[in-house]
Amino acid sequence: MIETSGLYKALVVVGFPSSIFLAASQMCITFVVLLSFSLCGFVKIPKPSQILILRIIPFSCIFAVDVTMGLAGTGAISLPLFSALRRISNFFILFGERYFFGKRHSVLTHLALVTMITGAFVAASGDINFDPIGYSFIFINNLSTAAKGLLTKSRLSKHNFSSTTLLFYNSIFMFPFMTFLAVYTGAIQPVVEFSLWTNGFFVAGFIFSCLAAVTLQFLTFECTRLTSALTTSVVGVMKNTIVSYGGMFVGGDYVFTVVNFCGVTIGTIGAITYGVSMYLSKQVKLGILTSTKA
């Protein structure tokens, strides 16, 4: 959720009271957009069946935890540190792919992940605004992200779901849950009374955040389907390099320390190393295919 977490962080800056309400809104917009596309014939979504529902529900449960913890963690600590600590989820995905899919990774890939995790711990050690609750949110978020990535790969590859099908039915199950959570936590009243609803720029930003969630989640599913859960996760880390460094200047909640800055940078180097590892692996496979054909 770091893609939409960056957008939510911008809402936090202006005092938006509820990450849960934002998540519920994103699910509602996802359902409306995909249903509209289906009715117009742009996408094909299968009718619900018992097998489909039983395979979607576990994914939606993990997704609910991931979204909730991700947004809560984003609001608890600075965005650069959040991005650095979230890289630990790649470690869980690595072993999950080995255990569930029998996928082996190169030594360079392991080195890249160790570098990213080292950077995360260095960044955390330099955090002078330590928040144990925020760190707990992120640890749970790392576990749920790994589980979500592995389940995504399973549903899209093993069970041949399309990305739009998974996204559509997930939004159906997620919206009632997030709405209930918003009501249960008392988030509705502060949101209704929020003063910036009369500000056109804020409303536009809120709507953009919801629409961006649809697009980014679809692209995430597609990336996982075509590659792997680990590659999707690390690609997100590489993309968030700009977010990490940009968050040091935008947001107002980042306290600069040399140790923390070095940790974020070490993690970024690890992400780049992973990209190099994937490129080299692809070149080796292409070389093997070429020699076989010859």
Secondary structure, DSSP 8 states (H G I E B T S, - for coil): -HHHHHHHHHHHHTT---HHHHHHHHHHHHHHHHHHHHHTTSS------HHHHHHHHHHHHHHHHHHHHHHHHHHHS-HHHHHHHGGGHHHHHHHHHHHHH-----HHHHHHHHHHHHHHHHHHHT-SS--HHHHHHHHHHHHHHHHHHHHHHIIIIIS---HHHHHHHHHHHHHHHHHHHHHHTT-HHHHHT-GGGG-HHHHHHHHHHHHHHHHHHHHHHHHHHHS-HHHHHHHHHHHHHHHHHHTTTSSS-----HHHHHHHHHHHHHHHHHHHHHHHHHHHHHHHHHHHH-
